Structure formats: structure tokens, C-alpha cells
Amino acid sequence: MTHKVRGLDRYLSDQQLPETNEEGERLKLEQAKRQRRFEIKSDAYKIYASKTEEQAQQELQQFIDKWETGVSRV
């Protein structure tokens, strides 16, 4: 599971990067990329942590709805 989630990095684009952190401070480009990767990976882990297939499907759909524009299609 960890390798699959880490593999998402290959497909991430630099679209929709956050501009500020939780404290409202402006982020530098690398900080914004790191924060976005963390958010995407956290959401991806929710899919694999699901207890049922139905729950996993719901988590997957939420992931797609939230991040679809941020992941390039290969």
C-alpha cells in the first residue's frame, strides 16, 4: 500500500498548489508542493484503510472528486 501511494508522485502536476499554510503564512514553491503531496497521500491512504469495499469505493470517489485536476493522466 505504501509503495502505491508513494508512486502517486510520478503523476502529480503543479496545478492547484496551496498558497498559504494553516497559519495563513505564504508558502514558497517547494513548501507548497510538499504540503500538496502530503494532502494527496493522506487522502489516498484513506482508500486503503477502508474496512469494506463499499467504503473504499466511496473514499475513492471522494479522492477523484477532490484531486482529479491535480493528477495528470498517462
mmCIF file of the N, C-alpha and C atoms, coordinates in Angstrom:
data_MODEL
# 
_entry.id   MODEL 
# 
loop_
_atom_site.group_PDB 
_atom_site.id 
_atom_site.type_symbol 
_atom_site.label_atom_id 
_atom_site.label_alt_id 
_atom_site.label_comp_id 
_atom_site.label_asym_id 
_atom_site.label_entity_id 
_atom_site.label_seq_id 
_atom_site.pdbx_PDB_ins_code 
_atom_site.Cartn_x 
_atom_site.Cartn_y 
_atom_site.Cartn_z 
_atom_site.occupancy 
_atom_site.B_iso_or_equiv 
_atom_site.pdbx_formal_charge 
_atom_site.auth_seq_id 
_atom_site.auth_comp_id 
_atom_site.auth_asym_id 
_atom_site.auth_atom_id 
_atom_site.pdbx_PDB_model_num 
ATOM 1   N N  . MET A 1 1  ? 0.815   -1.175 0.000   1.00 0.00 ? 1  MET A N  1 
ATOM 2   C CA . MET A 1 1  ? 0.000   0.000  0.000   1.00 0.00 ? 1  MET A CA 1 
ATOM 3   C C  . MET A 1 1  ? 0.871   1.254  0.000   1.00 0.00 ? 1  MET A C  1 
ATOM 4   N N  . THR A 1 2  ? 1.890   1.266  0.813   1.00 0.00 ? 2  THR A N  1 
ATOM 5   C CA . THR A 1 2  ? 2.769   2.432  0.900   1.00 0.00 ? 2  THR A CA 1 
ATOM 6   C C  . THR A 1 2  ? 3.433   2.717  -0.443  1.00 0.00 ? 2  THR A C  1 
ATOM 7   N N  . HIS A 1 3  ? 3.882   1.677  -1.131  1.00 0.00 ? 3  HIS A N  1 
ATOM 8   C CA . HIS A 1 3  ? 4.543   1.882  -2.419  1.00 0.00 ? 3  HIS A CA 1 
ATOM 9   C C  . HIS A 1 3  ? 3.573   2.436  -3.459  1.00 0.00 ? 3  HIS A C  1 
ATOM 10  N N  . LYS A 1 4  ? 2.336   2.001  -3.419  1.00 0.00 ? 4  LYS A N  1 
ATOM 11  C CA . LYS A 1 4  ? 1.342   2.521  -4.360  1.00 0.00 ? 4  LYS A CA 1 
ATOM 12  C C  . LYS A 1 4  ? 1.084   4.004  -4.113  1.00 0.00 ? 4  LYS A C  1 
ATOM 13  N N  . VAL A 1 5  ? 0.949   4.375  -2.852  1.00 0.00 ? 5  VAL A N  1 
ATOM 14  C CA . VAL A 1 5  ? 0.683   5.778  -2.525  1.00 0.00 ? 5  VAL A CA 1 
ATOM 15  C C  . VAL A 1 5  ? 1.902   6.638  -2.855  1.00 0.00 ? 5  VAL A C  1 
ATOM 16  N N  . ARG A 1 6  ? 3.082   6.157  -2.534  1.00 0.00 ? 6  ARG A N  1 
ATOM 17  C CA . ARG A 1 6  ? 4.292   6.919  -2.867  1.00 0.00 ? 6  ARG A CA 1 
ATOM 18  C C  . ARG A 1 6  ? 4.443   7.074  -4.377  1.00 0.00 ? 6  ARG A C  1 
ATOM 19  N N  . GLY A 1 7  ? 3.990   6.083  -5.129  1.00 0.00 ? 7  GLY A N  1 
ATOM 20  C CA . GLY A 1 7  ? 4.074   6.129  -6.582  1.00 0.00 ? 7  GLY A CA 1 
ATOM 21  C C  . GLY A 1 7  ? 3.219   7.213  -7.207  1.00 0.00 ? 7  GLY A C  1 
ATOM 22  N N  . LEU A 1 8  ? 2.293   7.786  -6.437  1.00 0.00 ? 8  LEU A N  1 
ATOM 23  C CA . LEU A 1 8  ? 1.472   8.876  -6.965  1.00 0.00 ? 8  LEU A CA 1 
ATOM 24  C C  . LEU A 1 8  ? 2.321   10.068 -7.388  1.00 0.00 ? 8  LEU A C  1 
ATOM 25  N N  . ASP A 1 9  ? 3.484   10.240 -6.780  1.00 0.00 ? 9  ASP A N  1 
ATOM 26  C CA . ASP A 1 9  ? 4.359   11.376 -7.097  1.00 0.00 ? 9  ASP A CA 1 
ATOM 27  C C  . ASP A 1 9  ? 4.644   11.473 -8.593  1.00 0.00 ? 9  ASP A C  1 
ATOM 28  N N  . ARG A 1 10 ? 4.719   10.339 -9.251  1.00 0.00 ? 10 ARG A N  1 
ATOM 29  C CA . ARG A 1 10 ? 5.018   10.345 -10.693 1.00 0.00 ? 10 ARG A CA 1 
ATOM 30  C C  . ARG A 1 10 ? 3.933   11.023 -11.503 1.00 0.00 ? 10 ARG A C  1 
ATOM 31  N N  . TYR A 1 11 ? 2.728   11.086 -10.967 1.00 0.00 ? 11 TYR A N  1 
ATOM 32  C CA . TYR A 1 11 ? 1.589   11.588 -11.718 1.00 0.00 ? 11 TYR A CA 1 
ATOM 33  C C  . TYR A 1 11 ? 1.107   12.964 -11.277 1.00 0.00 ? 11 TYR A C  1 
ATOM 34  N N  . LEU A 1 12 ? 1.745   13.541 -10.290 1.00 0.00 ? 12 LEU A N  1 
ATOM 35  C CA . LEU A 1 12 ? 1.301   14.842 -9.786  1.00 0.00 ? 12 LEU A CA 1 
ATOM 36  C C  . LEU A 1 12 ? 1.797   15.977 -10.660 1.00 0.00 ? 12 LEU A C  1 
ATOM 37  N N  . SER A 1 13 ? 0.936   16.949 -10.842 1.00 0.00 ? 13 SER A N  1 
ATOM 38  C CA . SER A 1 13 ? 1.331   18.152 -11.571 1.00 0.00 ? 13 SER A CA 1 
ATOM 39  C C  . SER A 1 13 ? 1.422   19.296 -10.561 1.00 0.00 ? 13 SER A C  1 
ATOM 40  N N  . ASP A 1 14 ? 1.837   20.446 -11.026 1.00 0.00 ? 14 ASP A N  1 
ATOM 41  C CA . ASP A 1 14 ? 1.988   21.598 -10.131 1.00 0.00 ? 14 ASP A CA 1 
ATOM 42  C C  . ASP A 1 14 ? 0.763   22.505 -10.168 1.00 0.00 ? 14 ASP A C  1 
ATOM 43  N N  . GLN A 1 15 ? -0.375  21.937 -10.502 1.00 0.00 ? 15 GLN A N  1 
ATOM 44  C CA . GLN A 1 15 ? -1.613  22.714 -10.504 1.00 0.00 ? 15 GLN A CA 1 
ATOM 45  C C  . GLN A 1 15 ? -2.190  22.752 -9.099  1.00 0.00 ? 15 GLN A C  1 
ATOM 46  N N  . GLN A 1 16 ? -2.936  23.774 -8.827  1.00 0.00 ? 16 GLN A N  1 
ATOM 47  C CA . GLN A 1 16 ? -3.681  23.927 -7.584  1.00 0.00 ? 16 GLN A CA 1 
ATOM 48  C C  . GLN A 1 16 ? -2.819  23.803 -6.330  1.00 0.00 ? 16 GLN A C  1 
ATOM 49  N N  . LEU A 1 17 ? -1.659  24.408 -6.349  1.00 0.00 ? 17 LEU A N  1 
ATOM 50  C CA . LEU A 1 17 ? -0.814  24.389 -5.158  1.00 0.00 ? 17 LEU A CA 1 
ATOM 51  C C  . LEU A 1 17 ? -1.383  25.343 -4.122  1.00 0.00 ? 17 LEU A C  1 
ATOM 52  N N  . PRO A 1 18 ? -1.317  24.969 -2.844  1.00 0.00 ? 18 PRO A N  1 
ATOM 53  C CA . PRO A 1 18 ? -1.802  25.891 -1.806  1.00 0.00 ? 18 PRO A CA 1 
ATOM 54  C C  . PRO A 1 18 ? -0.904  27.122 -1.741  1.00 0.00 ? 18 PRO A C  1 
ATOM 55  N N  . GLU A 1 19 ? -1.496  28.249 -1.445  1.00 0.00 ? 19 GLU A N  1 
ATOM 56  C CA . GLU A 1 19 ? -0.732  29.487 -1.367  1.00 0.00 ? 19 GLU A CA 1 
ATOM 57  C C  . GLU A 1 19 ? -0.281  29.792 0.053   1.00 0.00 ? 19 GLU A C  1 
ATOM 58  N N  . THR A 1 20 ? -1.040  29.288 1.032   1.00 0.00 ? 20 THR A N  1 
ATOM 59  C CA . THR A 1 20 ? -0.715  29.558 2.432   1.00 0.00 ? 20 THR A CA 1 
ATOM 60  C C  . THR A 1 20 ? -0.796  28.271 3.252   1.00 0.00 ? 20 THR A C  1 
ATOM 61  N N  . ASN A 1 21 ? -0.155  28.287 4.397   1.00 0.00 ? 21 ASN A N  1 
ATOM 62  C CA . ASN A 1 21 ? -0.235  27.147 5.310   1.00 0.00 ? 21 ASN A CA 1 
ATOM 63  C C  . ASN A 1 21 ? -1.389  27.358 6.281   1.00 0.00 ? 21 ASN A C  1 
ATOM 64  N N  . GLU A 1 22 ? -1.514  26.485 7.278   1.00 0.00 ? 22 GLU A N  1 
ATOM 65  C CA . GLU A 1 22 ? -2.614  26.562 8.233   1.00 0.00 ? 22 GLU A CA 1 
ATOM 66  C C  . GLU A 1 22 ? -2.615  27.865 9.033   1.00 0.00 ? 22 GLU A C  1 
ATOM 67  N N  . GLU A 1 23 ? -1.442  28.456 9.223   1.00 0.00 ? 23 GLU A N  1 
ATOM 68  C CA . GLU A 1 23 ? -1.332  29.711 9.974   1.00 0.00 ? 23 GLU A CA 1 
ATOM 69  C C  . GLU A 1 23 ? -1.542  30.940 9.094   1.00 0.00 ? 23 GLU A C  1 
ATOM 70  N N  . GLY A 1 24 ? -1.788  30.738 7.803   1.00 0.00 ? 24 GLY A N  1 
ATOM 71  C CA . GLY A 1 24 ? -2.014  31.842 6.893   1.00 0.00 ? 24 GLY A CA 1 
ATOM 72  C C  . GLY A 1 24 ? -0.749  32.448 6.304   1.00 0.00 ? 24 GLY A C  1 
ATOM 73  N N  . GLU A 1 25 ? 0.406   31.818 6.563   1.00 0.00 ? 25 GLU A N  1 
ATOM 74  C CA . GLU A 1 25 ? 1.675   32.322 6.027   1.00 0.00 ? 25 GLU A CA 1 
ATOM 75  C C  . GLU A 1 25 ? 1.842   31.856 4.580   1.00 0.00 ? 25 GLU A C  1 
ATOM 76  N N  . ARG A 1 26 ? 2.391   32.739 3.746   1.00 0.00 ? 26 ARG A N  1 
ATOM 77  C CA . ARG A 1 26 ? 2.626   32.384 2.346   1.00 0.00 ? 26 ARG A CA 1 
ATOM 78  C C  . ARG A 1 26 ? 3.660   31.282 2.255   1.00 0.00 ? 26 ARG A C  1 
ATOM 79  N N  . LEU A 1 27 ? 3.414   30.359 1.341   1.00 0.00 ? 27 LEU A N  1 
ATOM 80  C CA . LEU A 1 27 ? 4.328   29.242 1.139   1.00 0.00 ? 27 LEU A CA 1 
ATOM 81  C C  . LEU A 1 27 ? 5.233   29.489 -0.058  1.00 0.00 ? 27 LEU A C  1 
ATOM 82  N N  . LYS A 1 28 ? 6.469   29.062 0.065   1.00 0.00 ? 28 LYS A N  1 
ATOM 83  C CA . LYS A 1 28 ? 7.367   29.053 -1.081  1.00 0.00 ? 28 LYS A CA 1 
ATOM 84  C C  . LYS A 1 28 ? 6.967   27.875 -1.960  1.00 0.00 ? 28 LYS A C  1 
ATOM 85  N N  . LEU A 1 29 ? 7.428   27.866 -3.190  1.00 0.00 ? 29 LEU A N  1 
ATOM 86  C CA . LEU A 1 29 ? 7.031   26.840 -4.155  1.00 0.00 ? 29 LEU A CA 1 
ATOM 87  C C  . LEU A 1 29 ? 7.278   25.432 -3.625  1.00 0.00 ? 29 LEU A C  1 
ATOM 88  N N  . GLU A 1 30 ? 8.447   25.154 -3.104  1.00 0.00 ? 30 GLU A N  1 
ATOM 89  C CA . GLU A 1 30 ? 8.755   23.810 -2.598  1.00 0.00 ? 30 GLU A CA 1 
ATOM 90  C C  . GLU A 1 30 ? 7.884   23.443 -1.412  1.00 0.00 ? 30 GLU A C  1 
ATOM 91  N N  . GLN A 1 31 ? 7.612   24.402 -0.544  1.00 0.00 ? 31 GLN A N  1 
ATOM 92  C CA . GLN A 1 31 ? 6.742   24.144 0.600   1.00 0.00 ? 31 GLN A CA 1 
ATOM 93  C C  . GLN A 1 31 ? 5.325   23.810 0.135   1.00 0.00 ? 31 GLN A C  1 
ATOM 94  N N  . ALA A 1 32 ? 4.857   24.551 -0.866  1.00 0.00 ? 32 ALA A N  1 
ATOM 95  C CA . ALA A 1 32 ? 3.512   24.319 -1.395  1.00 0.00 ? 32 ALA A CA 1 
ATOM 96  C C  . ALA A 1 32 ? 3.418   22.928 -2.030  1.00 0.00 ? 32 ALA A C  1 
ATOM 97  N N  . LYS A 1 33 ? 4.442   22.547 -2.779  1.00 0.00 ? 33 LYS A N  1 
ATOM 98  C CA . LYS A 1 33 ? 4.457   21.213 -3.397  1.00 0.00 ? 33 LYS A CA 1 
ATOM 99  C C  . LYS A 1 33 ? 4.448   20.125 -2.326  1.00 0.00 ? 33 LYS A C  1 
ATOM 100 N N  . ARG A 1 34 ? 5.247   20.310 -1.297  1.00 0.00 ? 34 ARG A N  1 
ATOM 101 C CA . ARG A 1 34 ? 5.345   19.324 -0.217  1.00 0.00 ? 34 ARG A CA 1 
ATOM 102 C C  . ARG A 1 34 ? 4.008   19.202 0.520   1.00 0.00 ? 34 ARG A C  1 
ATOM 103 N N  . GLN A 1 35 ? 3.382   20.325 0.808   1.00 0.00 ? 35 GLN A N  1 
ATOM 104 C CA . GLN A 1 35 ? 2.099   20.307 1.504   1.00 0.00 ? 35 GLN A CA 1 
ATOM 105 C C  . GLN A 1 35 ? 1.042   19.612 0.661   1.00 0.00 ? 35 GLN A C  1 
ATOM 106 N N  . ARG A 1 36 ? 0.996   19.905 -0.627  1.00 0.00 ? 36 ARG A N  1 
ATOM 107 C CA . ARG A 1 36 ? 0.007   19.297 -1.518  1.00 0.00 ? 36 ARG A CA 1 
ATOM 108 C C  . ARG A 1 36 ? 0.218   17.793 -1.632  1.00 0.00 ? 36 ARG A C  1 
ATOM 109 N N  . ARG A 1 37 ? 1.485   17.365 -1.769  1.00 0.00 ? 37 ARG A N  1 
ATOM 110 C CA . ARG A 1 37 ? 1.780   15.930 -1.820  1.00 0.00 ? 37 ARG A CA 1 
ATOM 111 C C  . ARG A 1 37 ? 1.309   15.237 -0.554  1.00 0.00 ? 37 ARG A C  1 
ATOM 112 N N  . PHE A 1 38 ? 1.548   15.874 0.587   1.00 0.00 ? 38 PHE A N  1 
ATOM 113 C CA . PHE A 1 38 ? 1.125   15.307 1.863   1.00 0.00 ? 38 PHE A CA 1 
ATOM 114 C C  . PHE A 1 38 ? -0.399  15.150 1.909   1.00 0.00 ? 38 PHE A C  1 
ATOM 115 N N  . GLU A 1 39 ? -1.125  16.173 1.470   1.00 0.00 ? 39 GLU A N  1 
ATOM 116 C CA . GLU A 1 39 ? -2.584  16.122 1.486   1.00 0.00 ? 39 GLU A CA 1 
ATOM 117 C C  . GLU A 1 39 ? -3.110  15.024 0.566   1.00 0.00 ? 39 GLU A C  1 
ATOM 118 N N  . ILE A 1 40 ? -2.539  14.914 -0.629  1.00 0.00 ? 40 ILE A N  1 
ATOM 119 C CA . ILE A 1 40 ? -2.980  13.888 -1.582  1.00 0.00 ? 40 ILE A CA 1 
ATOM 120 C C  . ILE A 1 40 ? -2.692  12.496 -1.039  1.00 0.00 ? 40 ILE A C  1 
ATOM 121 N N  . LYS A 1 41 ? -1.507  12.299 -0.496  1.00 0.00 ? 41 LYS A N  1 
ATOM 122 C CA . LYS A 1 41 ? -1.154  10.980 0.039   1.00 0.00 ? 41 LYS A CA 1 
ATOM 123 C C  . LYS A 1 41 ? -2.019  10.624 1.236   1.00 0.00 ? 41 LYS A C  1 
ATOM 124 N N  . SER A 1 42 ? -2.316  11.581 2.089   1.00 0.00 ? 42 SER A N  1 
ATOM 125 C CA . SER A 1 42 ? -3.180  11.323 3.238   1.00 0.00 ? 42 SER A CA 1 
ATOM 126 C C  . SER A 1 42 ? -4.561  10.863 2.783   1.00 0.00 ? 42 SER A C  1 
ATOM 127 N N  . ASP A 1 43 ? -5.092  11.530 1.763   1.00 0.00 ? 43 ASP A N  1 
ATOM 128 C CA . ASP A 1 43 ? -6.395  11.135 1.234   1.00 0.00 ? 43 ASP A CA 1 
ATOM 129 C C  . ASP A 1 43 ? -6.327  9.761  0.564   1.00 0.00 ? 43 ASP A C  1 
ATOM 130 N N  . ALA A 1 44 ? -5.230  9.449  -0.096  1.00 0.00 ? 44 ALA A N  1 
ATOM 131 C CA . ALA A 1 44 ? -5.079  8.145  -0.751  1.00 0.00 ? 44 ALA A CA 1 
ATOM 132 C C  . ALA A 1 44 ? -5.029  7.020  0.284   1.00 0.00 ? 44 ALA A C  1 
ATOM 133 N N  . TYR A 1 45 ? -4.366  7.247  1.395   1.00 0.00 ? 45 TYR A N  1 
ATOM 134 C CA . TYR A 1 45 ? -4.295  6.222  2.441   1.00 0.00 ? 45 TYR A CA 1 
ATOM 135 C C  . TYR A 1 45 ? -5.676  5.880  2.988   1.00 0.00 ? 45 TYR A C  1 
ATOM 136 N N  . LYS A 1 46 ? -6.592  6.850  2.989   1.00 0.00 ? 46 LYS A N  1 
ATOM 137 C CA . LYS A 1 46 ? -7.944  6.592  3.476   1.00 0.00 ? 46 LYS A CA 1 
ATOM 138 C C  . LYS A 1 46 ? -8.623  5.501  2.649   1.00 0.00 ? 46 LYS A C  1 
ATOM 139 N N  . ILE A 1 47 ? -8.327  5.449  1.360   1.00 0.00 ? 47 ILE A N  1 
ATOM 140 C CA . ILE A 1 47 ? -8.914  4.426  0.491   1.00 0.00 ? 47 ILE A CA 1 
ATOM 141 C C  . ILE A 1 47 ? -8.471  3.042  0.965   1.00 0.00 ? 47 ILE A C  1 
ATOM 142 N N  . TYR A 1 48 ? -7.175  2.888  1.173   1.00 0.00 ? 48 TYR A N  1 
ATOM 143 C CA . TYR A 1 48 ? -6.628  1.592  1.569   1.00 0.00 ? 48 TYR A CA 1 
ATOM 144 C C  . TYR A 1 48 ? -6.977  1.213  3.006   1.00 0.00 ? 48 TYR A C  1 
ATOM 145 N N  . ALA A 1 49 ? -7.279  2.187  3.834   1.00 0.00 ? 49 ALA A N  1 
ATOM 146 C CA . ALA A 1 49 ? -7.607  1.914  5.235   1.00 0.00 ? 49 ALA A CA 1 
ATOM 147 C C  . ALA A 1 49 ? -9.082  1.566  5.424   1.00 0.00 ? 49 ALA A C  1 
ATOM 148 N N  . SER A 1 50 ? -9.840  1.619  4.366   1.00 0.00 ? 50 SER A N  1 
ATOM 149 C CA . SER A 1 50 ? -11.270 1.319  4.460   1.00 0.00 ? 50 SER A CA 1 
ATOM 150 C C  . SER A 1 50 ? -11.501 -0.110 4.925   1.00 0.00 ? 50 SER A C  1 
ATOM 151 N N  . LYS A 1 51 ? -12.548 -0.292 5.698   1.00 0.00 ? 51 LYS A N  1 
ATOM 152 C CA . LYS A 1 51 ? -12.853 -1.606 6.259   1.00 0.00 ? 51 LYS A CA 1 
ATOM 153 C C  . LYS A 1 51 ? -13.691 -2.466 5.306   1.00 0.00 ? 51 LYS A C  1 
ATOM 154 N N  . THR A 1 52 ? -14.425 -1.821 4.408   1.00 0.00 ? 52 THR A N  1 
ATOM 155 C CA . THR A 1 52 ? -15.256 -2.565 3.460   1.00 0.00 ? 52 THR A CA 1 
ATOM 156 C C  . THR A 1 52 ? -14.986 -2.074 2.046   1.00 0.00 ? 52 THR A C  1 
ATOM 157 N N  . GLU A 1 53 ? -15.369 -2.887 1.081   1.00 0.00 ? 53 GLU A N  1 
ATOM 158 C CA . GLU A 1 53 ? -15.201 -2.491 -0.317  1.00 0.00 ? 53 GLU A CA 1 
ATOM 159 C C  . GLU A 1 53 ? -16.071 -1.277 -0.637  1.00 0.00 ? 53 GLU A C  1 
ATOM 160 N N  . GLU A 1 54 ? -17.257 -1.249 -0.075  1.00 0.00 ? 54 GLU A N  1 
ATOM 161 C CA . GLU A 1 54 ? -18.157 -0.110 -0.311  1.00 0.00 ? 54 GLU A CA 1 
ATOM 162 C C  . GLU A 1 54 ? -17.544 1.184  0.217   1.00 0.00 ? 54 GLU A C  1 
ATOM 163 N N  . GLN A 1 55 ? -16.987 1.130  1.400   1.00 0.00 ? 55 GLN A N  1 
ATOM 164 C CA . GLN A 1 55 ? -16.339 2.306  1.983   1.00 0.00 ? 55 GLN A CA 1 
ATOM 165 C C  . GLN A 1 55 ? -15.139 2.721  1.133   1.00 0.00 ? 55 GLN A C  1 
ATOM 166 N N  . ALA A 1 56 ? -14.386 1.738  0.646   1.00 0.00 ? 56 ALA A N  1 
ATOM 167 C CA . ALA A 1 56 ? -13.232 2.038  -0.208  1.00 0.00 ? 56 ALA A CA 1 
ATOM 168 C C  . ALA A 1 56 ? -13.684 2.724  -1.494  1.00 0.00 ? 56 ALA A C  1 
ATOM 169 N N  . GLN A 1 57 ? -14.792 2.255  -2.065  1.00 0.00 ? 57 GLN A N  1 
ATOM 170 C CA . GLN A 1 57 ? -15.313 2.879  -3.283  1.00 0.00 ? 57 GLN A CA 1 
ATOM 171 C C  . GLN A 1 57 ? -15.735 4.324  -3.022  1.00 0.00 ? 57 GLN A C  1 
ATOM 172 N N  . GLN A 1 58 ? -16.336 4.565  -1.867  1.00 0.00 ? 58 GLN A N  1 
ATOM 173 C CA . GLN A 1 58 ? -16.732 5.931  -1.514  1.00 0.00 ? 58 GLN A CA 1 
ATOM 174 C C  . GLN A 1 58 ? -15.509 6.828  -1.327  1.00 0.00 ? 58 GLN A C  1 
ATOM 175 N N  . GLU A 1 59 ? -14.505 6.305  -0.636  1.00 0.00 ? 59 GLU A N  1 
ATOM 176 C CA . GLU A 1 59 ? -13.265 7.078  -0.431  1.00 0.00 ? 59 GLU A CA 1 
ATOM 177 C C  . GLU A 1 59 ? -12.591 7.362  -1.773  1.00 0.00 ? 59 GLU A C  1 
ATOM 178 N N  . LEU A 1 60 ? -12.598 6.368  -2.656  1.00 0.00 ? 60 LEU A N  1 
ATOM 179 C CA . LEU A 1 60 ? -12.006 6.551  -3.979  1.00 0.00 ? 60 LEU A CA 1 
ATOM 180 C C  . LEU A 1 60 ? -12.723 7.647  -4.747  1.00 0.00 ? 60 LEU A C  1 
ATOM 181 N N  . GLN A 1 61 ? -14.054 7.624  -4.717  1.00 0.00 ? 61 GLN A N  1 
ATOM 182 C CA . GLN A 1 61 ? -14.811 8.649  -5.435  1.00 0.00 ? 61 GLN A CA 1 
ATOM 183 C C  . GLN A 1 61 ? -14.543 10.032 -4.849  1.00 0.00 ? 61 GLN A C  1 
ATOM 184 N N  . GLN A 1 62 ? -14.449 10.141 -3.527  1.00 0.00 ? 62 GLN A N  1 
ATOM 185 C CA . GLN A 1 62 ? -14.131 11.423 -2.903  1.00 0.00 ? 62 GLN A CA 1 
ATOM 186 C C  . GLN A 1 62 ? -12.738 11.888 -3.317  1.00 0.00 ? 62 GLN A C  1 
ATOM 187 N N  . PHE A 1 63 ? -11.794 10.944 -3.385  1.00 0.00 ? 63 PHE A N  1 
ATOM 188 C CA . PHE A 1 63 ? -10.437 11.268 -3.804  1.00 0.00 ? 63 PHE A CA 1 
ATOM 189 C C  . PHE A 1 63 ? -10.444 11.808 -5.230  1.00 0.00 ? 63 PHE A C  1 
ATOM 190 N N  . ILE A 1 64 ? -11.140 11.117 -6.115  1.00 0.00 ? 64 ILE A N  1 
ATOM 191 C CA . ILE A 1 64 ? -11.212 11.542 -7.522  1.00 0.00 ? 64 ILE A CA 1 
ATOM 192 C C  . ILE A 1 64 ? -11.847 12.919 -7.627  1.00 0.00 ? 64 ILE A C  1 
ATOM 193 N N  . ASP A 1 65 ? -12.963 13.115 -6.934  1.00 0.00 ? 65 ASP A N  1 
ATOM 194 C CA . ASP A 1 65 ? -13.654 14.404 -6.998  1.00 0.00 ? 65 ASP A CA 1 
ATOM 195 C C  . ASP A 1 65 ? -12.768 15.548 -6.523  1.00 0.00 ? 65 ASP A C  1 
ATOM 196 N N  . LYS A 1 66 ? -11.995 15.295 -5.490  1.00 0.00 ? 66 LYS A N  1 
ATOM 197 C CA . LYS A 1 66 ? -11.161 16.347 -4.916  1.00 0.00 ? 66 LYS A CA 1 
ATOM 198 C C  . LYS A 1 66 ? -9.892  16.607 -5.727  1.00 0.00 ? 66 LYS A C  1 
ATOM 199 N N  . TRP A 1 67 ? -9.245  15.547 -6.222  1.00 0.00 ? 67 TRP A N  1 
ATOM 200 C CA . TRP A 1 67 ? -7.910  15.691 -6.786  1.00 0.00 ? 67 TRP A CA 1 
ATOM 201 C C  . TRP A 1 67 ? -7.810  15.458 -8.290  1.00 0.00 ? 67 TRP A C  1 
ATOM 202 N N  . GLU A 1 68 ? -8.884  15.197 -8.973  1.00 0.00 ? 68 GLU A N  1 
ATOM 203 C CA . GLU A 1 68 ? -8.833  14.838 -10.382 1.00 0.00 ? 68 GLU A CA 1 
ATOM 204 C C  . GLU A 1 68 ? -8.021  15.818 -11.235 1.00 0.00 ? 68 GLU A C  1 
ATOM 205 N N  . THR A 1 69 ? -8.166  17.100 -11.025 1.00 0.00 ? 69 THR A N  1 
ATOM 206 C CA . THR A 1 69 ? -7.438  18.065 -11.846 1.00 0.00 ? 69 THR A CA 1 
ATOM 207 C C  . THR A 1 69 ? -5.964  18.157 -11.485 1.00 0.00 ? 69 THR A C  1 
ATOM 208 N N  . GLY A 1 70 ? -5.596  17.638 -10.310 1.00 0.00 ? 70 GLY A N  1 
ATOM 209 C CA . GLY A 1 70 ? -4.198  17.736 -9.862  1.00 0.00 ? 70 GLY A CA 1 
ATOM 210 C C  . GLY A 1 70 ? -3.342  16.556 -10.249 1.00 0.00 ? 70 GLY A C  1 
ATOM 211 N N  . VAL A 1 71 ? -3.944  15.535 -10.871 1.00 0.00 ? 71 VAL A N  1 
ATOM 212 C CA . VAL A 1 71 ? -3.190  14.343 -11.243 1.00 0.00 ? 71 VAL A CA 1 
ATOM 213 C C  . VAL A 1 71 ? -3.258  14.220 -12.753 1.00 0.00 ? 71 VAL A C  1 
ATOM 214 N N  . SER A 1 72 ? -2.115  14.131 -13.391 1.00 0.00 ? 72 SER A N  1 
ATOM 215 C CA . SER A 1 72 ? -2.101  14.032 -14.844 1.00 0.00 ? 72 SER A CA 1 
ATOM 216 C C  . SER A 1 72 ? -2.474  12.621 -15.270 1.00 0.00 ? 72 SER A C  1 
ATOM 217 N N  . ARG A 1 73 ? -3.099  12.500 -16.394 1.00 0.00 ? 73 ARG A N  1 
ATOM 218 C CA . ARG A 1 73 ? -3.490  11.192 -16.922 1.00 0.00 ? 73 ARG A CA 1 
ATOM 219 C C  . ARG A 1 73 ? -2.383  10.688 -17.847 1.00 0.00 ? 73 ARG A C  1 
ATOM 220 N N  . VAL A 1 74 ? -2.044  9.437  -17.692 1.00 0.00 ? 74 VAL A N  1 
ATOM 221 C CA . VAL A 1 74 ? -0.973  8.846  -18.510 1.00 0.00 ? 74 VAL A CA 1 
ATOM 222 C C  . VAL A 1 74 ? -1.578  7.858  -19.464 1.00 0.00 ? 74 VAL A C  1 
# 
